[in-house]
Amino acid sequence: MEFSEYINQYKDAIYSKIMEYLPVKDPEEHYRIVREYSERRGKYVRPGLLMLTGEMFGATMDKLALPAAAMQLSEDWILVHDDIEDNSELRRGKPALHRIYGTEIAINAGDAMHIAMWRMLKDYMLKMGNDLGNAVYEKFYDMLEYTVEGQYMETNFIYNIKNLSKVPEDFYFRIVNGKTCYYSVYGPMQIGAIIGGKDPGTVNIMKSIGEPAGMAFQITDDILDMTGDEKDFGKKRYGDLYEGKLTLIMAHSYSSATSEEKAKIDAVYAKKREQKTQEDIGFLVKIVEKYKGIEYARSVAEDYAKKARETVETYRGVIPDNEYSKTMLSAVEALYNRKK
């Protein structure tokens, strides 16, 4: 079974569980806004990885459903805040929440979703007992703490540093490790392994697989921002350039540029999103094309994807030989080979 098929068979159940924790009550308008991002239905990659890994290690769906729903709800509330910090225009093909209702209302909605996520994890602890419930809770906490550290580093670059010459290339990889690898890939996999009753060594193997897969996932995301169709991708094309984000594409292109070109890149990055013109973005795109930034990033993503595949094979003796482990390899491929 392909990973996309695996996710699709559980999407409705996970969505229904999320809605149980986001009931519409008084004041109704507030709760309608709170539910909006969840109702737009994301890709469910993170809860899919959690459930897939759990089932691979023998966990039943009654143990996996609530943490999977919490995983998806965490994405929904993080995206509300992330869109505000980046001043994004689109999310899942529609205007970002703060562009519809204003920043203050959007922040409040994100907070409400955040609270509901922790309520899910508390209920899970009550249902499953302190040992398993606390282990899942602590992994969620550690994962999200590391995520906001990565978010700080990215946001600090966008709003304060604003200059590619002031950060080394490995700074990008630290951001990705914090914002994407742990949160989007190996964290959900580790939670699934914990629920499957696996020892710390096996749980750590999920990091060995998920870390390179997460790198490939994020670099591919950066490439799609430059090349993808807005309707398929659900976000504005060149959004990373407008937002002034540090990407591997731009880091490589900047390192290859002339002194004059670097000065102009720095000048564009120093501008706020709303100050950047189409001419500014067009210049950055030409720099990327000139120095083959996309081609370079694609080759790095391919290397990480290959490492993830090889790691799966390395631990074949630890990973059970069942239908779910075969889908795991499909999942690694799906993270990299995607168009949206």
N, C-alpha and C positions, 0 to 999 in steps of 0.2 A: 504494500500500500504506500502510495506517495504521501508525503507529509501534508500536502494541501488537503488530500482526501481525509486524512486522520483528523485534522483540525475541523473540517466541515461537519463531521459527524457529531461533534460536541458543542459547536458554536451556540446553538439555540439554548442548550441546557445551561451553559455558562452565562449567557446573556440573561436568562430568566433568574438565575441566582443573584446576579448583580442588581436586577430590578427589585428583588425582595428587600434589598438593603437601601434602595433609593425610592421609597414609596412617595407618592404624591399626596401631600397633606397641606395644611395651612402653614404659611402662606403658599398657595398653589403655584403662583408665578415663580417663586424662588425654586421650588422643587422641579418644576419643568425645566428651568435653566440648568439646575444641577444634573439632570438626567441627559442633557443634550448630547454631550460627547459620547457617552455610552450608547445612546440610541443611534449614533452615526455608525456604530459597529466597526471597530478596527480589524486588523488582520488576525488577531488572536495568536500570534506567533509565540509570545511568552507563556500564556497558559497552556498552549499546545505542547511546548517543550517540557513544561512541568509535568503534565499528564503523561506524555509519551515516556519520559524517563521513569516516572513512577510505575507505570504499567509494565515497562521493560523489566523492572526489578520486583514485580509481583504485587504491587499495591493495587487495591480495588478502587473503583471510581468513587465509592462513598467516602473514601479517605482523601481523594484528590480534588473533588469538585469545588469545595469551599476555598482552599488555598489557590486553586486555579482562577476562581472568580476574583479573589483578592488581588491576584497578580494582574489581571486585566484592568481592574478598577484603579490599581496604582498607576498603570499607564495612562488611563483617562485623566486622572487629576494632575499628574505630572505634565501632561501635554497642555492643559489649561495654563499652568504657570509658565511653562516653557515658551508657549506662544506669546505670552505677555512680555517675557524677558527679551525675546527675539523680535517682538512687534510683527509677528507673522501675519500674512494676509489670509491664507487658506489652511484648513485642517480637514482632512478626509473629504476633499472636494467641495467644501462649503466655507463661508467666511469664518475666521477664527472667532472664538466666543467673545473676546474683548472688543472685537470690531463690531459686534452686534449689540452688546449690552453695556459696553464700557469697561474699563480696566477694573474699577472697584468691585463691580458686580461679578465679574469673571473670577477675580481672586477669591471672593467669598464662596462662589460655587465650587472652585477647586478645593477650598478648605473643607467644605461639606463632604465632598467625595473622599477626601483624605481621612476624615473622621470615620466614615463608613467602612473604609478599608481596615482600620485598626479594630473596629467592632467585629468584623468578620473573623479576624485572627483571634480575638478574645473568645468568640463563640466556638471557634475550632478547638481552642484549648479546653474549654468546658466539655466539649463533645468527646475529644480524644484522650483527655488526661494530660497531666502536667508534663510528662516526659516528652511525648511526641509534640504536643502543642507548644511547649516552650522552645523546643529545638527549631520548629518551623518559625516561631515568632522571632527568635534570635537571628536566624538566617535572614529573614525579611529585614530586620533592623540593620544588620551589618551591610546588607546589599544596598539598601536605600541610603544609608549614611555615606557609603563610598560613591554612590551616584550623585548626591548633592555636592560632594567634594569636586567631582569632575565637572559638574554644572557650574560651580564657582569658578573653576579655572577657565572654562570657556567664556563665561559671562565677563569675567575680569579682563580677558583678552579683548572682547568686543567693545567694552565700554571704557576701559582704562589704558590697556597696553596699545591696542590699535596699530601695531607695527610688527610686520613679520620678521624684521631684522633682530627684534628683541627676544625672540623665542627660538630654541633649537627645534629640529624636526621631531625629536623624541618627546617634546612637549605635546605634540598632537597625539602621539600614541598613549600618553598618560591620560589625556582627556577621554580618548576613546575607551580605554580600559575602564575608566570610572563610569562614563555615561552609557556605554553600550555593551562591552563584553560581559561584565558582571551582571548588570541589570537585565539585559535583553537575552542573554544566552546561558552562560554557565550558572548564574544564580538560580533561574528557574529549574535548570537541570539538577542542581544540587538539592533544591527543595524536594524535587521528585524522588531523588535517591534517598534522602532522609526519610520521607514518608514510606519508601520501600524497605526501610529497616537496614540500610547499608551502613557499614563502618566508615569512620572518618577517611581512611585511605581511599576507599571507593568513591566517596563523596568528592575527594580532591581530584580524582581522575576526571570527573565531569568538568573541572576547571581546565585540565590539560586539553580536553577536546573543545570545550566551549570558548576558551580564550582566543585561539586562532580563528575559529569560526566567527566570533564576534568582530574581530578585526576585519575579516573579509566582508562581513555584513555591512559595517559602517563605511568602509571605503567604497563599496558598491553603492551605498546610499548617497555618498558624496558625488559619485559619477552620475547617478540618476538625476541628481539636482541640476547637473549641467546638460544632460542629454535626454531626460525622460519627457514623456508627454504629460502635461499638467492634468489632463483628465484621468490618466492611468495612475499617476503618482499621487494625486490628491493635494499637491502643494505647488506654489508658484515656481516656475522655472527660474533658475539663478537665485533662488532664495538665499542660499549661503553667501553669495557675493553681496547681495543687498544688505544682509544682516551683518556682514563683516566677520564671518566665521573663519577660523583657521581650519583649512582642509589640507590633506596630503597633496591634492592637485595644485593648490596655490603655493604651498610650501616649496614644492619641487620647482614650480615655474619661477618663483621669486628667486630661488637660489641660483637659477640659470640666467636670470635677467641681467641686463647692463645696469650700470650705476644710474643712468638717466631713467631707465624703465623702473627701477626699484623706487626711485624718488616719486615717480608718478603713482605707482602702486600704493606707496605709503600715504600719499595725499588722498587717494580714493578711500583707503581703509580708515583714514582719520575722520571721514564724514559720517554723520548719522544716516540711518537708513533713508529717511525722507529727503535727505540732501543729495543722495546719489542720483545721478541722471542716467538715462539710457546710454549716453556717450561714455560715461564712467564704466558702466557694466560692459559695454561693447569693447572697451580697451582691455579690461581684465580678460574677457573671453579670447581676444586676439593674442594676448600674452600666453594664455594656457595653450592655445593652438600652436603658437610659434615654438614653445618649448616642450610640446607633447606631454603636458601635465596629466591628461586623462589616460594616455597610453601608459605612462609610468605608474599611475595609481592602479590601473587595471592589472599590471604585471605584479605589483605588490599584493593586491587582493588575491590573485591566482596563487601566489606562493603561500599565503595564509590558508587559503581553502585547501590546498594540497596537504599542508601540515595537519589540518584538522582531519582530513580523510585518513592520513597515515596514522594519526593517533588513535582513531577508532579501530584500525586494524591491529595496532600494537597491543591494545587491551582487549582483544577478542577473547582471551581466557578469563577475563573478569566480567566482561559484558555478556549476558546470557545470549545464547543463540536461539532467538525466537523472532516472531513476526515484528515485534517492536524494535529490536536492534536493527533489523533491515530498514525499517522506516527512519531510524535515527540517521543512517547514512543519507537517506533521502532528504532529511531535514537539513543536514549540513550543506548538501547541494543546493537546497531551496534558498538558504540564506544568501548564497552567493549568486546563483543563476536566477536572477529575477529582473523583471522590468518595471516593478512598482513596489 
